């Protein structure tokens, strides 16, 4: 930890405001980068390890046989985990059911929020690939999609707040944290955008991303969706900077697993200006998450190849079974009618292919019914579900 040498140099200021005749203090953060400068020397080894893990993951992505498949899956898993941090009860399986037009096992609004996240992520990535700058304008566009349907649709999607918000508690007076008041917020956002675009890159990209994430969470410029958008910014910044070529690093599982420490360290930056401890936590997360993502990719590839070899031994039926197996990799929960339509197969052909895969132990039928059956690529789904499972109490 570095103790600031100038008054309020790393520490923000407090503005006294009132809400329903009760006074409270709203926090206004200083602009980035921190002053006095970050003490990065003790973090250089960890920074190098995080960069190496990220490089290995990026290298693996370049040799994956179907990179678009992995991006498709990783974006959805991140959407589930990031939304769970905010309290939704949707698992990866629930999202797959929702996208297959089947009823998930949780409230529809929960899964809708996750689906919004996928759409917001894809929109942001598409705009960045078109060379649109990562800016306040794009952040508002992404937010509009993030809150387009579901509970957040009444919280001014795509518009910066004009009223005071707070985190924790029932009012600003007993809140755990109160972000800048509206009249100070735009000043904070302008400084934030300048830091995003500054040309003097004397900070390693992972350090810059870590700073940006905290600053956005502290400004909390929207009435809802700030946490999810703050986590999206991590991926967007890494892609813009070329640290990763494809969006395959997501930290939400790490933040979810270490949720208490995550919030404690955000508070410590605000109360003590202790950016270095936060950076240690963040860089550790990048290192661990990149390694886990690489391991998961290899595990999925091994499973797909093993199952493909089983199918190839079927002989003549193998061609149609392999097509359905390939379809299952993108949609691991399927129905016969929808699959027949999507693959331009007859329903009996799909049913026969699934019957072969059930016998081979690749697929399971999960309803036990004769009609409206659901088939699951269950081992594949187990890998993708890791970390998204939730304990549910039976009514």
C-alpha positions in Angstrom: 0.0 0.0 0.0 1.2 3.5 -0.8 0.2 6.4 1.5 -0.6 9.6 -0.5 1.9 12.3 0.2 -0.4 15.2 -0.9 -3.7 16.1 0.7 -6.5 14.3 -1.1 -4.2 13.4 -4.0 -5.4 9.8 -4.2 -8.5 10.3 -2.1 -11.7 11.8 -3.4 -13.7 14.5 -1.8 -17.1 14.3 -0.2 -20.1 16.5 -1.0 -22.7 16.9 1.7 -26.2 16.5 0.3 -29.6 15.9 1.7 -32.4 13.4 1.0 -35.8 13.7 2.6 -34.3 16.0 5.3 -31.4 13.7 6.1 -27.9 14.7 5.3 -25.4 12.3 3.6 -22.0 12.4 2.0 -21.6 11.6 -1.7 -18.1 10.6 -2.9 -16.4 12.3 -5.8 -13.3 10.4 -7.0 -10.2 12.1 -8.3 -9.4 11.7 -12.0 -7.1 8.9 -13.2 -4.3 8.1 -13.2 -3.6 8.0 -9.4 -1.4 10.6 -7.9 1.1 9.9 -6.5 2.0 7.4 -9.2 1.4 3.7 -8.7 4.1 1.7 -7.1 4.3 -1.0 -9.7 7.7 -2.5 -8.9 6.4 -5.1 -6.4 3.8 -6.1 -9.0 6.0 -6.6 -12.0 6.4 -10.4 -11.6 2.6 -10.9 -11.2 2.0 -8.5 -14.2 4.4 -10.6 -16.3 2.7 -13.8 -15.3 -0.8 -12.4 -16.0 0.4 -11.2 -19.5 1.9 -14.6 -20.2 -1.3 -16.4 -19.2 -3.3 -14.0 -21.4 -0.8 -14.6 -24.3 -1.1 -18.4 -24.0 -4.9 -18.1 -24.1 -4.8 -15.8 -27.1 -2.5 -18.2 -28.8 -4.7 -21.1 -28.1 -7.7 -19.2 -29.6 -5.8 -18.8 -32.9 -5.6 -22.6 -33.3 -9.1 -23.6 -32.2 -10.9 -25.5 -35.0 -14.1 -23.4 -34.5 -13.2 -20.2 -32.7 -16.7 -18.7 -33.3 -18.1 -21.6 -31.3 -15.9 -20.8 -28.2 -16.7 -17.1 -28.4 -20.4 -17.9 -28.6 -20.2 -20.1 -25.5 -17.8 -17.9 -23.5 -20.0 -14.8 -24.1 -23.0 -16.6 -22.7 -21.2 -18.0 -19.7 -19.9 -14.6 -18.8 -23.4 -13.1 -19.2 -24.7 -15.7 -16.8 -22.0 -15.1 -14.2 -22.0 -11.3 -14.4 -25.8 -11.3 -14.0 -25.6 -13.7 -11.0 -23.3 -11.2 -9.2 -26.2 -8.8 -9.5 -28.7 -11.4 -8.0 -30.2 -13.1 -11.0 -30.9 -16.8 -10.6 -30.3 -18.0 -14.1 -27.7 -20.8 -14.8 -26.1 -21.5 -18.2 -28.6 -24.3 -18.7 -31.5 -21.8 -18.2 -30.1 -19.5 -20.8 -29.7 -22.4 -23.3 -33.4 -23.4 -22.6 -34.5 -19.7 -23.1 -32.6 -19.5 -26.4 -34.2 -22.7 -27.5 -37.6 -21.2 -26.8 -38.1 -23.6 -23.9 -39.2 -22.7 -20.4 -36.3 -22.1 -18.0 -36.5 -23.2 -14.4 -36.2 -19.7 -13.1 -38.2 -16.4 -13.5 -38.3 -15.3 -17.1 -37.1 -11.8 -16.2 -33.8 -13.3 -14.8 -33.0 -15.1 -18.0 -34.1 -12.1 -20.1 -31.5 -10.0 -18.2 -28.8 -12.5 -19.1 -30.0 -12.5 -22.8 -29.8 -8.7 -22.8 -26.2 -9.0 -21.6 -25.3 -11.2 -24.5 -26.9 -8.7 -26.9 -25.1 -5.8 -25.3 -21.7 -7.6 -25.4 -22.2 -8.5 -29.1 -23.2 -4.9 -30.0 -20.2 -3.4 -28.2 -17.8 -5.8 -29.9 -19.4 -5.2 -33.3 -19.1 -1.4 -32.9 -15.4 -1.7 -31.8 -14.6 -3.8 -34.8 -16.1 -1.0 -36.9 -13.5 1.3 -35.3 -16.0 3.2 -33.3 -14.2 4.5 -30.2 -14.8 3.2 -26.7 -16.5 6.4 -25.5 -19.4 7.7 -23.3 -21.6 7.5 -26.4 -20.9 3.9 -27.0 -21.2 3.1 -23.3 -24.7 4.6 -23.4 -25.6 2.6 -26.5 -24.5 -0.6 -24.8 -26.4 0.3 -21.6 -29.6 0.8 -23.6 -29.4 -2.8 -24.9 -28.4 -4.1 -21.5 -31.6 -2.8 -19.9 -33.8 -3.0 -23.0 -36.1 -5.7 -21.6 -36.9 -7.1 -18.1 -36.7 -5.4 -14.7 -34.2 -2.7 -15.8 -36.3 -1.4 -18.7 -37.9 1.2 -16.3 -34.5 2.5 -15.2 -33.8 4.9 -18.1 -31.8 2.6 -20.4 -29.1 4.4 -22.3 -29.4 7.6 -20.2 -27.0 8.8 -17.5 -28.8 9.3 -14.2 -30.1 12.8 -13.1 -30.8 11.7 -9.6 -28.8 10.4 -6.7 -28.2 6.7 -6.4 -26.6 4.7 -3.7 -25.2 1.2 -3.0 -26.5 -0.9 -0.1 -29.0 0.3 2.5 -32.4 1.7 2.0 -31.5 5.4 1.5 -28.3 7.5 1.0 -28.1 8.1 4.8 -27.5 4.4 5.6 -25.9 3.3 2.3 -22.6 1.4 2.1 -21.5 3.8 -0.6 -22.9 6.9 -2.3 -21.5 7.8 -5.7 -21.0 11.4 -7.0 -24.1 13.6 -7.1 -25.6 14.3 -10.6 -24.1 17.8 -10.8 -20.6 16.4 -10.2 -21.0 13.1 -12.2 -20.6 14.6 -15.7 -17.3 16.2 -14.6 -16.2 12.7 -13.4 -17.3 11.1 -16.7 -15.5 13.6 -18.8 -12.3 13.0 -17.0 -13.0 9.2 -17.3 -13.4 9.5 -21.1 -10.2 11.5 -21.4 -8.3 8.7 -19.5 -9.8 6.1 -21.9 -8.5 8.0 -24.9 -5.2 9.4 -23.6 -2.4 8.8 -26.0 0.4 8.7 -23.4 0.4 5.0 -22.6 2.9 4.8 -19.8 0.7 2.3 -18.0 0.5 -1.5 -18.9 -2.8 -2.3 -20.5 -3.8 -4.7 -17.7 -3.2 -1.9 -15.1 -5.2 0.6 -17.2 -8.1 -1.8 -17.4 -8.0 -2.4 -13.6 -8.1 1.3 -13.0 -10.9 1.9 -15.4 -13.1 -0.8 -13.9 -12.9 0.7 -10.4 -13.4 4.3 -11.6 -16.6 3.3 -13.5 -18.0 1.4 -10.5 -17.2 4.4 -8.3 -18.9 7.0 -10.6 -21.9 4.6 -11.0 -23.4 6.8 -13.8 -26.6 4.8 -14.4 -29.6 4.0 -12.2 -29.1 0.3 -12.9 -26.7 -2.0 -14.7 -23.5 -0.3 -13.6 -21.8 -3.5 -12.3 -22.6 -5.5 -15.5 -21.4 -2.7 -17.7 -18.3 -2.2 -15.6 -17.4 -5.8 -16.2 -18.1 -5.5 -19.9 -15.6 -2.6 -20.1 -12.8 -5.0 -19.1 -13.3 -7.2 -22.2 -13.9 -4.2 -24.5 -10.7 -2.5 -23.3 -8.6 -5.6 -23.7 -9.9 -6.1 -27.3 -9.4 -2.4 -28.2 -5.8 -2.5 -26.9 -5.0 -5.7 -28.8 -4.2 -7.5 -25.6 -6.5 -10.3 -26.8 -7.7 -10.7 -30.4 -11.0 -12.3 -29.5 -13.3 -11.8 -26.5 -12.4 -14.9 -24.5 -11.3 -13.6 -21.1 -14.0 -12.9 -18.6 -13.4 -12.2 -14.9 -16.9 -12.6 -13.5 -16.4 -16.1 -12.1 -13.3 -14.8 -10.3 -15.2 -11.8 -9.0 -18.2 -14.0 -8.0 -16.0 -16.5 -6.2 -14.2 -13.7 -4.3 -17.1 -11.3 -4.0 -16.5 -10.1 -0.5 -12.9 -9.3 -1.2 -13.8 -7.7 -4.5 -16.1 -5.2 -2.7 -13.7 -4.7 0.2 -10.9 -3.7 -2.2 -13.1 -1.3 -4.2 -14.0 0.4 -0.9 -10.3 0.5 0.1 -9.4 2.3 -3.1 -12.0 5.0 -2.2 -11.2 5.2 1.5 -7.4 4.8 1.5 -6.3 5.4 -2.1 -4.9 1.8 -2.0 -4.8 1.0 -5.7 -1.8 -1.4 -5.4 -3.8 -4.0 -3.3 -6.6 -3.9 -5.9 -4.1 -4.3 -8.7 -2.6 -7.4 -7.0 -6.1 -8.9 -6.8 -7.0 -8.0 -10.4 -3.8 -9.3 -11.9 -4.1 -12.5 -10.0 -7.6 -12.8 -11.4 -6.4 -12.4 -15.0 -3.7 -15.0 -14.5 -6.0 -17.6 -12.9 -8.9 -16.9 -15.3 -6.8 -17.1 -18.4 -5.3 -20.4 -17.3 -8.8 -21.8 -16.4 -10.2 -20.7 -19.8 -7.3 -22.4 -21.6 -7.9 -25.6 -19.6 -11.6 -25.5 -20.3 -11.1 -25.0 -24.0 -8.8 -28.1 -24.1 -11.3 -30.1 -22.1 -14.1 -29.2 -24.5 -12.0 -30.0 -27.5 -11.0 -33.4 -26.0 -14.7 -34.3 -25.3 -15.8 -33.3 -28.8 -13.1 -35.3 -30.5 -13.8 -38.4 -28.3 -17.5 -38.2 -29.1 -16.8 -37.6 -32.8 -14.7 -40.8 -33.0 -17.6 -42.8 -31.3 -20.0 -41.5 -34.0 -17.6 -42.2 -36.9 -17.6 -45.9 -35.9 -21.4 -46.0 -36.6 -20.7 -46.4 -40.3 -23.3 -45.2 -42.8 -25.5 -43.3 -40.3 -22.5 -41.3 -39.1 -22.9 -38.4 -41.6 -26.3 -37.2 -40.3 -25.4 -38.0 -36.6 -22.2 -35.8 -37.0 -24.3 -32.9 -38.3 -26.6 -33.1 -35.2 -23.6 -33.5 -32.9 -22.0 -30.4 -34.4 -25.3 -28.5 -33.9 -25.3 -29.6 -30.2 -22.0 -27.9 -29.7 -23.7 -24.5 -30.3 -27.1 -25.5 -28.7 -26.4 -28.2 -26.1 -30.2 -28.5 -25.3 -32.3 -29.2 -28.3 -35.7 -30.4 -29.4 -36.4 -32.6 -32.5 -38.7 -30.2 -34.4 -36.4 -27.1 -33.9 -33.3 -29.1 -34.9 -35.0 -30.5 -37.9 -35.9 -27.0 -39.1 -32.5 -25.5 -38.3 -30.6 -28.3 -40.1 -33.1 -28.8 -43.0 -33.5 -32.4 -41.9 -36.6 -34.5 -41.5 -37.8 -35.0 -37.9 -37.3 -38.8 -38.2 -33.7 -38.2 -39.3 -33.0 -36.0 -36.3 -34.8 -38.5 -34.0 -32.7 -41.4 -35.3 -29.5 -39.4 -34.9 -30.3 -38.6 -31.3 -31.3 -42.2 -30.7 -27.8 -43.2 -31.8 -26.2 -40.6 -29.5 -28.3 -41.7 -26.6 -27.1 -45.3 -27.1 -23.5 -44.0 -27.3 -23.8 -42.2 -24.0 -23.3 -38.8 -25.6 -26.8 -37.4 -25.3 -29.5 -37.7 -22.6 -33.3 -37.2 -23.0 -34.2 -35.1 -19.9 -38.0 -35.1 -19.7 -38.9 -38.8 -19.7 -41.9 -37.9 -21.9 -43.0 -39.3 -25.3 -43.8 -35.8 -26.7 -42.0 -32.4 -26.4 -38.8 -34.1 -25.5 -35.5 -32.3 -24.7 -32.1 -33.7 -25.5 -29.0 -32.6 -23.7 -25.3 -32.9 -24.6 -24.9 -33.4 -20.9 -21.1 -33.8 -20.4 -20.5 -30.8 -22.5 -23.1 -28.8 -20.6 -21.5 -29.9 -17.3 -18.2 -28.3 -18.3 -19.9 -25.1 -19.4 -22.2 -25.0 -16.3 -19.3 -25.0 -13.8 -19.4 -22.0 -11.6 -22.9 -21.0 -12.7 -24.8 -23.6 -10.7 -27.1 -22.2 -8.0 -28.6 -23.8 -5.0 -32.3 -23.6 -5.3 -34.8 -24.2 -2.5 -37.8 -26.2 -3.4 -41.1 -24.5 -2.7 
